[in-house]
């Protein structure tokens, strides 16, 4: 049999994500993790509806504590988030008064069937563990019926036991959560997509970087080995993101690449940030939390799965220090940062996440950041499934992951 070139030609690019089966199946997120779903100030005596990892949840505050129930009355399927509190420690369905215990979800009373309703105690709705950290309500989505681990074990380590002030934005966005996580950790987009943002109006960025990925504990880091501020493209000419009005000047040739921030600055580093000894300024951890380290503050993004086509974006900027720091930070944040960074800058990311359509995909060298993020998801999922790791921890190990340079590519397939 003669084989024509057309028959032997391989389809271009990656056609599916079967290489990463756990990641491929996580269209609505990974269970077994805590997710931030609302600002604490938004949850009161009146129930609030949220959706996380495909689960519909009703939140309500009782006695100062937030409780979470599955947002569906088992009687006729009416959302419990439309109900109210008729008795302390309970939530009643607005349709027939089926009343559920907030602590365990059991049916405690049926108002329209009298005090001796025989169905009481025979029906229950699922409950979810909740916690409040960073001014937000978090919900634990279990894999089975396991108890929730301590939430502090999942928070960025530098936020536990330190004093800081924060400002942030939480909003629903279109696009799968995986596209948002990949965009956040993506090596290449910030230097090109965000060059037109108001946040970067007076800051130059490199054209391209030489980067490798390292794993430390539960995080993977993008480590910048070299930054190239001007590039000469054969047959096309030179290209640079620097303009005369940019306040930062590209470092001189041979200058060591900065791994605090991504504009080559040499600002004094906050002592709390310096003490962490981050190997790279951009890092990401399961189940989808991004950390971008600047000299004076750290920016975090949490990508909360809602359903296959939507996610909740949570962006938080943290400044370490006490009351004096708080006043200055809030003046700066409310006056400019909230609108320029969490507004204009972040909206460019939202735009790209909304229009991303992958797979199929054809990867290039900087996409080692994407493939190693997917690999991290696979590794952690396998470890947790096998029982080797039941909760995030600290092992102190550092492991090199994929690397790309001018003439070499590792672990990037197309």
Secondary structure, DSSP 4 states (H G I P E B T S, - for coil): ----HHHHPPPSSB--SGGGHHHHT-TT--SSEEEEEEEGGG-SSS-EEEEETTEEEEEEEETTEEEEEES--TTT---GGG-B-SSTTEEE-TTT-EEEETTT-BEEEEGGG-TT-TTTTS-B--EE-EEEETTEEEEEE-SSSPPPPPGGGTS-GGGSS--EEEEEEEEEEES-HHHHHHHHH-SSHHHHHGGGSGGGTT----SEEEEEEEEETTEEEEEEEEEESEEEETTTEEEES--TT-SSPPPPTTPPPP-SSSS---PPPPHHHHHH--SSSEEEETTTEEEEE-SS-EEEEEEEEEETTEEEEEEEEEEESSHHHHHHHHHHIIIIIHHIIIIIIHHHHHHHHHH---SSB---GGGHHHHHHHHHHHHHHHHHHHTS-SS------EEEEEEE-SS-B-S---
